[in-house]
């Protein structure tokens, strides 16, 4: 005959396996949440900021070129006006364009939140005062008036 005590398992072995499963699953869930929070910055936000920066640089160069074009064909006496279009948004978000005066030069600043690109105003900043701002939405306009108004 067989020994009945030999095939018997303790009543706590099923509970031990369940507790082990719960503890390991809990630790893995904590690590998963931590990984998701840290990976969001490196996988999503940094590439989006880099792409926005390059797009802002292209937009600033385009605006600078349009301003220089108006400067080149500006009449000695009179007014000239040009309308141009820039992208409505970059990566689905709005942005702003501002022309700022610096000590000896002027620059075009294209920005949104923490992403910014600054472009020099292609050499005419010292000879002509240029000011203004716009956003990406709608049709934009550059106006030159020889009287300065």
C-alpha positions as a printed NumPy array, in Angstrom:
array([[  0.   ,   0.   ,   0.   ],
       [  1.021,   3.509,  -0.527],
       [  1.83 ,   5.906,   2.187],
       [ -0.936,   8.571,   2.426],
       [  1.435,  11.223,   3.875],
       [  3.768,  10.972,   0.975],
       [  1.349,  12.299,  -1.718],
       [ -0.076,  14.965,   0.427],
       [  0.856,  18.584,  -0.291],
       [  0.577,  21.373,   2.177],
       [ -2.559,  23.492,   2.052],
       [ -0.471,  26.655,   1.58 ],
       [  1.244,  25.767,  -1.721],
       [ -1.677,  27.109,  -3.821],
       [ -1.698,  30.364,  -1.858],
       [  2.094,  30.717,  -2.22 ],
       [  1.861,  30.376,  -6.006],
       [ -0.929,  32.962,  -6.151],
       [  1.011,  35.419,  -3.98 ],
       [  4.117,  34.94 ,  -6.108],
       [  2.102,  35.647,  -9.255],
       [  0.525,  38.772,  -7.738],
       [  3.869,  40.143,  -6.482],
       [  5.684,  39.599,  -9.783],
       [  2.781,  41.08 , -11.737],
       [  2.701,  44.106,  -9.429],
       [  6.428,  44.747,  -9.812],
       [  6.178,  44.446, -13.582],
       [  3.239,  46.873, -13.677],
       [  5.202,  49.445, -11.653],
       [  8.155,  49.096, -14.042],
       [  5.841,  49.413, -17.045],
       [  4.283,  52.633, -15.721],
       [  7.729,  54.073, -14.944],
       [  8.964,  53.158, -18.419],
       [  5.914,  54.713, -20.091],
       [  6.434,  57.999, -18.256],
       [ 10.133,  58.265, -19.127],
       [  9.863,  57.013, -22.695],
       [  7.195,  59.583, -23.584],
       [  9.748,  62.381, -23.375],
       [ 12.458,  60.697, -25.397],
       [ 10.317,  59.039, -28.059],
       [  7.556,  61.594, -28.626],
       [  8.467,  65.067, -27.394],
       [ 12.115,  65.398, -28.492],
       [ 11.559,  64.4  , -32.139],
       [  8.504,  66.659, -32.323],
       [ 10.54 ,  69.584, -30.971],
       [ 13.333,  68.92 , -33.478],
       [ 10.911,  68.725, -36.385],
       [  9.227,  71.941, -35.235],
       [ 12.599,  73.695, -34.996],
       [ 13.527,  72.757, -38.569],
       [ 10.097,  73.79 , -39.851],
       [ 10.356,  77.115, -37.979],
       [ 13.789,  77.728, -39.513],
       [ 12.376,  77.15 , -43.003],
       [  9.422,  79.45 , -42.299],
       [ 11.718,  82.185, -40.943],
       [ 13.971,  81.959, -43.994],
       [ 10.923,  82.223, -46.267],
       [  9.631,  85.323, -44.48 ],
       [ 13.109,  86.875, -44.571],
       [ 13.342,  86.257, -48.312],
       [  9.955,  87.87 , -48.919],
       [ 10.917,  90.949, -46.906],
       [ 14.189,  91.293, -48.824],
       [ 12.312,  90.932, -52.122],
       [ 10.035,  93.825, -51.147],
       [ 13.078,  95.862, -50.101],
       [ 14.757,  95.279, -53.471],
       [ 11.772,  96.443, -55.555],
       [ 10.551,  99.117, -53.138],
       [  9.715, 102.404, -54.844],
       [ 11.548, 105.576, -53.924],
       [  8.244, 107.298, -53.401],
       [  5.082, 105.31 , -52.783],
       [  3.75 , 102.106, -51.312],
       [  4.115,  98.465, -52.255],
       [  2.264,  95.542, -50.765],
       [  2.757,  91.794, -51.044],
       [  0.652,  88.933, -49.775],
       [  2.127,  85.558, -49.   ],
       [  1.165,  82.334, -47.341],
       [  3.051,  80.297, -44.76 ],
       [  1.972,  76.946, -43.313],
       [ -1.133,  77.184, -41.127],
       [  0.338,  74.907, -38.475],
       [  3.384,  72.814, -37.696],
       [  2.697,  69.312, -36.392],
       [ -0.922,  70.285, -35.815],
       [ -0.204,  73.283, -33.563],
       [ -0.247,  77.042, -34.154],
       [  2.873,  79.191, -34.033],
       [  3.817,  82.874, -34.123],
       [  6.24 ,  84.937, -36.193],
       [  7.703,  88.156, -34.781],
       [ 10.273,  90.54 , -36.214],
       [ 12.371,  91.965, -33.401],
       [ 14.854,  94.8  , -33.364],
       [ 18.203,  94.004, -31.806],
       [ 21.044,  96.429, -31.148],
       [ 22.545,  96.414, -34.656],
       [ 20.439,  93.872, -36.488],
       [ 16.899,  92.669, -36.824],
       [ 15.779,  89.095, -36.554],
       [ 12.772,  86.969, -37.315],
       [ 11.636,  84.839, -34.409],
       [  9.35 ,  81.88 , -35.124],
       [  8.171,  80.218, -31.935],
       [  5.653,  78.111, -30.055],
       [  5.822,  77.038, -26.415],
       [  9.443,  76.035, -25.759],
       [ 10.521,  75.671, -29.401],
       [ 12.022,  78.736, -31.081],
       [ 14.042,  79.53 , -34.181],
       [ 15.722,  82.887, -34.765],
       [ 16.827,  84.007, -38.229],
       [ 18.712,  87.179, -39.125],
       [ 16.854,  89.516, -41.451],
       [ 19.205,  88.949, -44.409],
       [ 21.307,  92.095, -44.203],
       [ 18.708,  94.869, -44.514],
       [ 18.144,  95.344, -40.798],
       [ 20.71 ,  98.12 , -40.521],
       [ 19.342, 100.166, -43.43 ],
       [ 15.554,  99.802, -43.021],
       [ 13.489,  99.443, -39.904],
       [ 11.235,  96.411, -40.123],
       [  8.64 ,  95.509, -37.517],
       [  5.62 ,  93.289, -37.253],
       [  4.202,  89.967, -36.283],
       [  1.858,  87.331, -37.64 ],
       [  0.675,  83.777, -37.155],
       [  0.505,  80.875, -39.544],
       [ -3.228,  81.042, -40.109],
       [ -4.653,  83.072, -42.962],
       [ -2.974,  85.076, -45.688],
       [ -0.136,  87.332, -44.532],
       [  0.855,  90.728, -45.887],
       [  4.034,  92.778, -46.132],
       [  3.635,  96.499, -46.743],
       [  6.351,  99.021, -47.554],
       [  5.635, 102.734, -47.462],
       [  8.412, 105.114, -48.425],
       [  7.091, 107.78 , -46.053],
       [  7.563, 105.375, -43.121],
       [  3.919, 105.314, -42.122]])
